Amino acid sequence: MPALVGEAPADTRERLLDVAEQLFAERGFDAVSLRAITTEAGANLAAVNYYFGSKEALIEAVVARLVEPVNRKRIELLDGIKRGEECDARSIAKAFIDPVLEAAARGIGGDNRFFKLMSRCMAARDERVSRLVMRQFPEVVARFVEIIREGFPGVSSNTAHLRLLFMAGAMAHSLFHHDKLAILSQGRCELPSFEVLREEMLIFLAAGLTAKKMEEGN
């Protein structure tokens, strides 16, 4: 894919992001070199260094491009709850999972790239990659912990963080590794439609948020 003569710098940057996103989703972060990305994008290594500075910064930019819209939507939904909507467990669970489902439904890349890349992020063993991914979440984590504690008086910060962790784990495994359902059920259970999967997940996550907590200090 040769670069176009007179192409705007912004186009070069976006093309590098598009190619990196596709290759990272297909092969994983470690297996893809900068040379593979630049060759596919019709660019050179100097372009990567100019726009991003390093492979780690490119990974962070790719993840941010996918995750930031999801987290903005989450905060928007949480703001809606705090403006007067019923602050119940289902509303909180919806604010957490619906933006992810919406992002996936848009068919980023037309090949489930969103799910593939997010699955790579969740499974990343490289500590550097994990840190780059987690940089996208401090604000949204703080907002969810805050509203969980406001909605369920008596829940400590520790418990709120744990329940958010459990919610994230259940959602990620169910969405990013849903093929495991056939293995788990030995072929007796078919994967339901996204609508049914969403509803069942909301019921499960809301029940987890309202579960009786252990006695704790704080």
Backbone as CSV, one residue per row, in Angstrom:
resi,resn,N_x,N_y,N_z,CA_x,CA_y,CA_z,C_x,C_y,C_z
1,MET,0.847,-1.187,0.000,0.000,0.000,0.000,0.886,1.241,0.000
2,PRO,1.328,1.703,-1.148,2.242,2.843,-1.195,1.580,4.120,-0.730
3,ALA,2.377,5.001,-0.118,1.843,6.284,0.329,1.473,7.127,-0.878
4,LEU,0.408,7.887,-0.755,-0.034,8.742,-1.845,0.772,10.020,-1.871
5,VAL,1.100,10.480,-3.081,1.831,11.730,-3.229,0.970,12.873,-2.712
6,GLY,1.554,13.716,-1.878,0.807,14.856,-1.362,-0.162,14.505,-0.247
7,GLU,-0.055,13.293,0.286,-0.972,12.867,1.348,-0.760,13.700,2.604
8,ALA,-1.854,14.076,3.249,-1.769,14.877,4.467,-1.129,14.068,5.587
9,PRO,-0.337,14.706,6.477,0.289,13.993,7.596,-0.722,13.241,8.450
10,ALA,-1.898,13.837,8.642,-2.916,13.176,9.465,-3.336,11.851,8.850
11,ASP,-3.364,11.787,7.509,-3.735,10.547,6.839,-2.690,9.465,7.076
12,THR,-1.428,9.857,7.050,-0.352,8.893,7.312,-0.478,8.337,8.725
13,ARG,-0.729,9.218,9.674,-0.870,8.785,11.064,-2.047,7.817,11.216
14,GLU,-3.184,8.158,10.617,-4.364,7.300,10.728,-4.141,5.967,10.040
15,ARG,-3.434,5.978,8.903,-3.178,4.719,8.211,-2.279,3.818,9.053
16,LEU,-1.288,4.405,9.708,-0.443,3.622,10.606,-1.266,3.025,11.744
17,LEU,-2.183,3.803,12.288,-3.048,3.297,13.358,-3.954,2.183,12.852
18,ASP,-4.523,2.362,11.657,-5.413,1.342,11.094,-4.680,0.020,10.899
19,VAL,-3.491,0.100,10.303,-2.725,-1.115,10.038,-2.273,-1.763,11.345
20,ALA,-1.776,-0.956,12.288,-1.332,-1.498,13.574,-2.495,-2.166,14.301
21,GLU,-3.651,-1.538,14.272,-4.833,-2.118,14.924,-5.158,-3.483,14.330
22,GLN,-5.158,-3.562,13.010,-5.475,-4.820,12.342,-4.458,-5.906,12.672
23,LEU,-3.176,-5.575,12.584,-2.135,-6.578,12.816,-2.070,-6.989,14.285
24,PHE,-2.204,-6.031,15.194,-2.199,-6.381,16.620,-3.380,-7.298,16.941
25,ALA,-4.547,-7.015,16.362,-5.729,-7.840,16.620,-5.537,-9.264,16.101
26,GLU,-4.920,-9.379,14.937,-4.761,-10.690,14.309,-3.629,-11.515,14.937
27,ARG,-2.514,-10.840,15.300,-1.309,-11.585,15.681,-0.865,-11.366,17.122
28,GLY,-1.359,-10.327,17.776,-0.894,-10.017,19.117,0.159,-8.926,19.092
29,PHE,0.390,-8.308,20.218,1.299,-7.169,20.294,2.760,-7.568,20.106
30,ASP,3.151,-8.682,20.707,4.558,-9.074,20.655,4.979,-9.554,19.273
31,ALA,4.057,-10.178,18.553,4.408,-10.829,17.294,4.511,-9.864,16.122
32,VAL,4.076,-8.631,16.311,4.056,-7.664,15.209,5.196,-6.666,15.391
33,SER,6.022,-6.548,14.373,7.132,-5.603,14.422,6.723,-4.278,13.796
34,LEU,7.477,-3.240,14.125,7.228,-1.947,13.492,7.455,-2.035,11.988
35,ARG,8.421,-2.844,11.579,8.687,-2.987,10.147,7.476,-3.594,9.434
36,ALA,6.815,-4.572,10.063,5.624,-5.171,9.445,4.522,-4.127,9.288
37,ILE,4.371,-3.277,10.298,3.339,-2.235,10.251,3.655,-1.216,9.154
38,THR,4.883,-0.748,9.121,5.220,0.279,8.139,5.181,-0.268,6.708
39,THR,5.579,-1.521,6.539,5.522,-2.122,5.203,4.081,-2.192,4.712
40,GLU,3.198,-2.676,5.575,1.781,-2.782,5.200,1.154,-1.413,4.972
41,ALA,1.592,-0.426,5.737,1.014,0.920,5.632,1.646,1.751,4.527
42,GLY,2.726,1.237,3.911,3.401,2.006,2.881,4.103,3.224,3.441
43,ALA,4.587,3.108,4.667,5.285,4.216,5.326,6.693,3.747,5.681
44,ASN,7.411,4.544,6.441,8.745,4.134,6.880,8.859,4.290,8.384
45,LEU,9.935,3.744,8.936,10.118,3.776,10.390,10.193,5.194,10.921
46,ALA,10.724,6.094,10.098,10.812,7.485,10.541,9.425,8.058,10.815
47,ALA,8.417,7.614,10.056,7.045,8.105,10.273,6.517,7.653,11.630
48,VAL,6.797,6.394,12.002,6.374,5.906,13.321,7.044,6.708,14.419
49,ASN,8.340,6.936,14.267,9.067,7.703,15.282,8.551,9.136,15.370
50,TYR,8.197,9.699,14.228,7.714,11.081,14.208,6.357,11.207,14.899
51,TYR,5.430,10.309,14.584,4.069,10.429,15.112,3.904,9.832,16.507
52,PHE,4.686,8.796,16.810,4.451,8.077,18.063,5.692,7.988,18.956
53,GLY,6.848,7.876,18.377,8.066,7.853,19.170,8.580,6.469,19.506
54,SER,7.678,5.472,19.597,8.087,4.118,19.951,6.935,3.163,19.677
55,LYS,7.250,1.879,19.700,6.197,0.871,19.524,5.210,0.925,20.680
56,GLU,5.720,1.140,21.907,4.829,1.214,23.069,3.836,2.364,22.923
57,ALA,4.313,3.502,22.442,3.419,4.644,22.259,2.402,4.373,21.157
58,LEU,2.805,3.631,20.133,1.870,3.256,19.072,0.797,2.317,19.615
59,ILE,1.192,1.350,20.428,0.220,0.450,21.058,-0.775,1.253,21.894
60,GLU,-0.245,2.188,22.680,-1.125,2.996,23.531,-2.105,3.804,22.686
61,ALA,-1.646,4.345,21.567,-2.529,5.133,20.697,-3.603,4.258,20.061
62,VAL,-3.242,3.040,19.675,-4.219,2.114,19.093,-5.289,1.759,20.121
63,VAL,-4.853,1.420,21.333,-5.806,1.055,22.386,-6.690,2.239,22.747
64,ALA,-6.079,3.415,22.863,-6.844,4.613,23.226,-7.919,4.905,22.194
65,ARG,-7.607,4.713,20.918,-8.575,5.019,19.868,-9.816,4.139,19.980
66,LEU,-9.641,2.912,20.454,-10.788,2.021,20.628,-11.493,2.233,21.962
67,VAL,-10.705,2.455,23.015,-11.264,2.457,24.371,-11.851,3.809,24.770
68,GLU,-11.241,4.901,24.335,-11.716,6.221,24.774,-13.190,6.470,24.463
69,PRO,-13.681,6.153,23.260,-15.107,6.362,23.007,-16.004,5.518,23.920
70,VAL,-15.553,4.309,24.233,-16.315,3.438,25.129,-16.395,4.062,26.521
71,ASN,-15.265,4.529,27.018,-15.251,5.100,28.365,-15.973,6.445,28.438
72,ARG,-15.923,7.237,27.354,-16.702,8.485,27.328,-18.188,8.176,27.415
73,LYS,-18.624,7.155,26.695,-20.035,6.775,26.738,-20.406,6.250,28.119
74,ARG,-19.527,5.500,28.738,-19.790,5.006,30.091,-20.013,6.172,31.059
75,ILE,-19.136,7.156,31.001,-19.259,8.299,31.901,-20.531,9.080,31.607
76,GLU,-20.882,9.195,30.321,-22.135,9.861,29.959,-23.330,9.139,30.571
77,LEU,-23.321,7.825,30.525,-24.423,7.049,31.111,-24.439,7.169,32.630
78,LEU,-23.265,7.179,33.239,-23.206,7.371,34.694,-23.712,8.753,35.075
79,ASP,-23.378,9.768,34.284,-23.890,11.113,34.544,-25.410,11.123,34.468
80,GLY,-25.967,10.350,33.536,-27.418,10.266,33.431,-28.045,9.673,34.672
81,ILE,-27.393,8.667,35.237,-27.885,8.074,36.484,-27.834,9.098,37.602
82,LYS,-26.730,9.832,37.696,-26.561,10.780,38.796,-27.454,12.004,38.639
83,ARG,-27.972,12.231,37.421,-28.876,13.371,37.234,-30.297,13.034,37.624
84,GLY,-30.522,11.835,38.080,-31.846,11.557,38.591,-32.461,10.247,38.165
85,GLU,-31.830,9.525,37.231,-32.365,8.222,36.901,-32.218,7.300,38.106
86,GLU,-33.016,6.247,38.104,-32.973,5.325,39.230,-31.569,4.728,39.352
87,CYS,-30.973,4.908,40.519,-29.616,4.414,40.738,-29.696,2.977,41.242
88,ASP,-29.935,2.042,40.337,-30.017,0.646,40.732,-28.897,-0.138,40.064
89,ALA,-28.795,-1.379,40.456,-27.688,-2.200,39.965,-27.772,-2.399,38.457
90,ARG,-28.958,-2.538,37.923,-29.100,-2.755,36.481,-28.599,-1.532,35.691
91,SER,-28.918,-0.336,36.176,-28.460,0.875,35.498,-26.936,0.945,35.477
92,ILE,-26.307,0.573,36.580,-24.849,0.588,36.659,-24.264,-0.460,35.718
93,ALA,-24.849,-1.656,35.715,-24.363,-2.708,34.825,-24.521,-2.312,33.362
94,LYS,-25.638,-1.670,33.025,-25.857,-1.215,31.649,-24.810,-0.184,31.248
95,ALA,-24.489,0.724,32.147,-23.480,1.746,31.851,-22.114,1.115,31.616
96,PHE,-21.887,-0.041,32.199,-20.595,-0.704,32.046,-20.510,-1.501,30.749
97,ILE,-21.544,-2.278,30.421,-21.417,-3.205,29.290,-21.994,-2.682,27.982
98,ASP,-23.011,-1.813,28.021,-23.643,-1.393,26.767,-22.689,-0.664,25.815
99,PRO,-21.825,0.244,26.315,-20.892,0.891,25.382,-19.950,-0.091,24.691
100,VAL,-19.599,-1.176,25.361,-18.748,-2.189,24.749,-19.515,-2.908,23.642
101,LEU,-20.760,-3.271,23.938,-21.572,-3.954,22.930,-21.840,-3.051,21.735
102,GLU,-22.045,-1.767,21.988,-22.278,-0.822,20.892,-21.039,-0.701,20.013
103,ALA,-19.865,-0.655,20.638,-18.618,-0.557,19.877,-18.423,-1.801,19.019
104,ALA,-18.722,-2.952,19.585,-18.581,-4.193,18.829,-19.595,-4.258,17.692
105,ALA,-20.813,-3.785,17.947,-21.869,-3.841,16.935,-21.554,-2.962,15.731
106,ARG,-20.723,-1.937,15.941,-20.346,-1.077,14.808,-19.421,-1.796,13.843
107,GLY,-18.949,-2.979,14.261,-18.133,-3.793,13.370,-16.834,-3.142,12.987
108,ILE,-16.093,-2.665,13.975,-14.822,-2.004,13.685,-13.949,-2.927,12.839
109,GLY,-13.566,-2.456,11.667,-12.749,-3.263,10.782,-13.532,-4.324,10.035
110,GLY,-14.826,-4.464,10.352,-15.653,-5.441,9.675,-15.286,-6.880,9.987
111,ASP,-14.482,-7.123,11.015,-14.013,-8.489,11.266,-13.900,-8.776,12.763
112,ASN,-14.808,-8.204,13.543,-14.757,-8.380,14.997,-13.429,-7.907,15.575
113,ARG,-12.823,-6.929,14.929,-11.515,-6.461,15.366,-11.550,-5.917,16.785
114,PHE,-12.652,-5.265,17.141,-12.761,-4.717,18.494,-12.616,-5.830,19.525
115,PHE,-13.382,-6.914,19.363,-13.304,-8.021,20.306,-11.920,-8.661,20.299
116,LYS,-11.363,-8.831,19.107,-10.044,-9.462,19.014,-8.987,-8.639,19.747
117,LEU,-9.010,-7.323,19.516,-7.987,-6.478,20.117,-8.186,-6.356,21.621
118,MET,-9.433,-6.229,22.048,-9.687,-6.155,23.482,-9.317,-7.455,24.184
119,SER,-9.531,-8.564,23.494,-9.119,-9.849,24.052,-7.605,-9.900,24.206
120,ARG,-6.880,-9.371,23.210,-5.416,-9.301,23.308,-4.995,-8.435,24.499
121,CYS,-5.718,-7.333,24.697,-5.385,-6.431,25.812,-5.583,-7.122,27.148
122,MET,-6.694,-7.842,27.284,-6.992,-8.497,28.558,-6.006,-9.629,28.843
123,ALA,-5.508,-10.260,27.773,-4.635,-11.423,27.955,-3.161,-11.076,27.897
124,ALA,-2.838,-9.800,27.735,-1.441,-9.402,27.561,-0.596,-9.823,28.762
125,ARG,0.471,-10.533,28.488,1.365,-10.979,29.561,2.523,-10.011,29.766
126,ASP,2.773,-9.218,28.747,3.834,-8.219,28.840,3.372,-7.113,29.783
127,GLU,4.122,-6.920,30.856,3.721,-5.928,31.855,3.645,-4.527,31.267
128,ARG,4.509,-4.238,30.293,4.476,-2.908,29.667,3.156,-2.695,28.941
129,VAL,2.705,-3.720,28.215,1.430,-3.610,27.499,0.281,-3.457,28.481
130,SER,0.302,-4.234,29.560,-0.753,-4.135,30.568,-0.840,-2.732,31.152
131,ARG,0.318,-2.123,31.412,0.315,-0.767,31.957,-0.238,0.229,30.941
132,LEU,0.122,0.051,29.673,-0.382,0.946,28.628,-1.897,0.852,28.521
133,VAL,-2.418,-0.364,28.618,-3.870,-0.560,28.536,-4.557,0.078,29.733
134,MET,-4.022,-0.167,30.918,-4.692,0.294,32.133,-4.652,1.807,32.286
135,ARG,-3.787,2.494,31.566,-3.774,3.961,31.615,-5.084,4.559,31.115
136,GLN,-5.846,3.771,30.368,-7.100,4.281,29.806,-8.255,4.248,30.800
137,PHE,-8.053,3.658,31.985,-9.198,3.360,32.834,-9.303,4.050,34.192
138,PRO,-8.295,4.779,34.692,-8.418,5.326,36.053,-9.671,6.163,36.280
139,GLU,-9.997,7.066,35.350,-11.159,7.932,35.558,-12.458,7.129,35.597
140,VAL,-12.621,6.215,34.647,-13.884,5.475,34.593,-14.002,4.518,35.781
141,VAL,-12.881,3.949,36.235,-12.917,3.100,37.430,-13.352,3.915,38.643
142,ALA,-12.759,5.093,38.801,-13.118,5.947,39.940,-14.592,6.303,39.915
143,ARG,-15.138,6.584,38.733,-16.549,6.954,38.632,-17.464,5.785,38.968
144,PHE,-17.117,4.596,38.521,-17.944,3.429,38.844,-17.887,3.108,40.335
145,VAL,-16.695,3.172,40.916,-16.571,2.905,42.352,-17.397,3.922,43.140
146,GLU,-17.339,5.168,42.718,-18.096,6.221,43.397,-19.594,5.950,43.364
147,ILE,-20.118,5.591,42.183,-21.559,5.415,42.076,-22.020,4.113,42.728
148,ILE,-21.164,3.091,42.735,-21.505,1.858,43.456,-21.637,2.151,44.946
149,ARG,-20.710,2.931,45.476,-20.767,3.255,46.899,-21.948,4.161,47.221
150,GLU,-22.271,5.090,46.299,-23.428,5.953,46.525,-24.731,5.169,46.439
151,GLY,-24.780,4.231,45.493,-26.012,3.470,45.292,-26.249,2.411,46.348
152,PHE,-25.179,1.955,46.971,-25.302,0.886,47.963,-24.531,1.269,49.221
153,PRO,-25.141,2.100,50.054,-24.468,2.573,51.280,-23.966,1.405,52.120
154,GLY,-22.789,1.568,52.658,-22.191,0.518,53.472,-21.162,-0.305,52.721
155,VAL,-21.156,-0.202,51.396,-20.147,-0.907,50.606,-18.845,-0.113,50.660
156,SER,-17.791,-0.754,51.058,-16.507,-0.065,51.186,-15.860,0.138,49.822
157,SER,-14.810,0.929,49.787,-14.053,1.130,48.563,-13.466,-0.197,48.082
158,ASN,-12.964,-1.009,49.019,-12.399,-2.308,48.639,-13.429,-3.185,47.949
159,THR,-14.613,-3.278,48.545,-15.662,-4.125,47.976,-16.128,-3.594,46.628
160,ALA,-16.247,-2.272,46.504,-16.677,-1.681,45.231,-15.662,-1.994,44.130
161,HIS,-14.376,-1.887,44.450,-13.356,-2.214,43.463,-13.407,-3.698,43.085
162,LEU,-13.608,-4.558,44.082,-13.690,-5.989,43.800,-14.874,-6.301,42.890
163,ARG,-16.010,-5.694,43.173,-17.193,-5.988,42.360,-17.042,-5.464,40.944
164,LEU,-16.350,-4.357,40.796,-16.065,-3.851,39.454,-15.120,-4.811,38.722
165,LEU,-14.138,-5.356,39.436,-13.219,-6.331,38.856,-13.970,-7.581,38.404
166,PHE,-14.883,-8.072,39.264,-15.657,-9.253,38.904,-16.533,-8.972,37.686
167,MET,-17.121,-7.770,37.644,-17.984,-7.395,36.537,-17.183,-7.357,35.236
168,ALA,-15.989,-6.763,35.293,-15.136,-6.682,34.109,-14.715,-8.076,33.649
169,GLY,-14.377,-8.937,34.591,-13.942,-10.287,34.234,-15.047,-11.098,33.586
170,ALA,-16.250,-11.026,34.171,-17.380,-11.763,33.605,-17.713,-11.258,32.211
171,MET,-17.726,-9.937,32.047,-18.040,-9.366,30.738,-16.985,-9.749,29.709
172,ALA,-15.712,-9.583,30.073,-14.636,-9.837,29.112,-14.627,-11.291,28.666
173,HIS,-14.733,-12.208,29.605,-14.680,-13.616,29.230,-15.897,-13.993,28.394
174,SER,-17.060,-13.479,28.769,-18.286,-13.826,28.044,-18.280,-13.288,26.619
175,LEU,-17.772,-12.081,26.433,-17.797,-11.459,25.116,-16.605,-11.852,24.254
176,PHE,-15.420,-11.854,24.854,-14.216,-12.066,24.073,-13.884,-13.540,23.877
177,HIS,-14.463,-14.411,24.714,-14.178,-15.840,24.611,-15.478,-16.640,24.624
178,HIS,-16.485,-16.117,23.931,-17.791,-16.776,23.977,-17.776,-18.152,23.308
179,ASP,-16.741,-18.433,22.508,-16.645,-19.751,21.884,-16.460,-20.855,22.921
180,LYS,-16.047,-20.474,24.127,-15.842,-21.475,25.182,-17.164,-22.070,25.664
181,LEU,-18.284,-21.425,25.352,-19.573,-21.928,25.798,-19.842,-23.316,25.235
182,ALA,-19.511,-23.520,23.979,-19.735,-24.829,23.352,-18.888,-25.899,24.027
183,ILE,-17.648,-25.534,24.400,-16.771,-26.493,25.071,-17.276,-26.787,26.473
184,LEU,-17.637,-25.722,27.193,-18.121,-25.872,28.565,-19.361,-26.757,28.637
185,SER,-20.259,-26.587,27.667,-21.524,-27.332,27.680,-21.449,-28.630,26.889
186,GLN,-20.254,-28.954,26.366,-20.059,-30.138,25.531,-21.024,-30.134,24.344
187,GLY,-21.216,-28.946,23.791,-22.045,-28.815,22.602,-23.530,-28.771,22.845
188,ARG,-23.959,-28.820,24.115,-25.401,-28.850,24.395,-26.030,-27.462,24.445
189,CYS,-25.185,-26.436,24.531,-25.700,-25.065,24.647,-25.163,-24.227,23.502
190,GLU,-26.064,-23.630,22.731,-25.661,-22.766,21.640,-25.515,-21.335,22.142
191,LEU,-24.593,-20.604,21.529,-24.415,-19.208,21.895,-25.678,-18.433,21.528
192,PRO,-26.283,-17.726,22.498,-27.504,-16.968,22.195,-27.188,-15.723,21.371
193,SER,-28.223,-15.069,20.911,-28.047,-13.804,20.197,-27.444,-12.775,21.141
194,PHE,-26.892,-11.693,20.569,-26.321,-10.639,21.392,-27.368,-10.058,22.332
195,GLU,-28.612,-9.953,21.865,-29.672,-9.373,22.694,-29.916,-10.235,23.930
196,VAL,-29.990,-11.557,23.720,-30.204,-12.469,24.848,-28.969,-12.498,25.745
197,LEU,-27.786,-12.519,25.135,-26.550,-12.522,25.919,-26.479,-11.279,26.796
198,ARG,-26.824,-10.134,26.229,-26.807,-8.879,26.983,-27.769,-8.946,28.162
199,GLU,-28.986,-9.410,27.927,-29.988,-9.447,28.991,-29.567,-10.389,30.110
200,GLU,-29.078,-11.561,29.749,-28.640,-12.514,30.769,-27.466,-11.950,31.559
201,MET,-26.563,-11.248,30.863,-25.411,-10.666,31.542,-25.833,-9.561,32.495
202,LEU,-26.800,-8.734,32.073,-27.285,-7.670,32.953,-27.892,-8.250,34.227
203,ILE,-28.666,-9.305,34.085,-29.274,-9.948,35.257,-28.186,-10.463,36.203
204,PHE,-27.186,-11.120,35.622,-26.107,-11.705,36.426,-25.289,-10.625,37.123
205,LEU,-24.879,-9.592,36.380,-24.029,-8.550,36.951,-24.770,-7.722,37.990
206,ALA,-26.046,-7.433,37.727,-26.824,-6.668,38.700,-26.966,-7.446,40.003
207,ALA,-27.165,-8.752,39.896,-27.268,-9.580,41.107,-25.951,-9.557,41.880
208,GLY,-24.837,-9.562,41.160,-23.536,-9.508,41.826,-23.316,-8.198,42.557
209,LEU,-23.767,-7.101,41.965,-23.598,-5.799,42.604,-24.406,-5.681,43.891
210,THR,-25.516,-6.386,43.960,-26.391,-6.272,45.136,-26.206,-7.423,46.127
211,ALA,-25.246,-8.305,45.874,-25.040,-9.453,46.755,-24.682,-8.994,48.164
212,LYS,-25.074,-9.802,49.128,-24.745,-9.489,50.513,-23.243,-9.547,50.686
213,LYS,-22.690,-8.499,51.250,-21.234,-8.417,51.391,-20.765,-9.076,52.676
214,MET,-19.494,-9.445,52.665,-18.863,-9.994,53.864,-18.701,-8.891,54.902
215,GLU,-18.584,-9.280,56.129,-18.230,-8.307,57.171,-16.810,-7.849,56.931
216,GLU,-16.587,-6.561,56.992,-15.251,-6.057,56.685,-14.966,-4.806,57.506
217,GLY,-13.696,-4.477,57.567,-13.309,-3.265,58.283,-13.440,-2.055,57.388
218,ASN,-12.858,-2.060,56.232,-12.913,-1.038,55.168,-11.678,-1.254,54.335
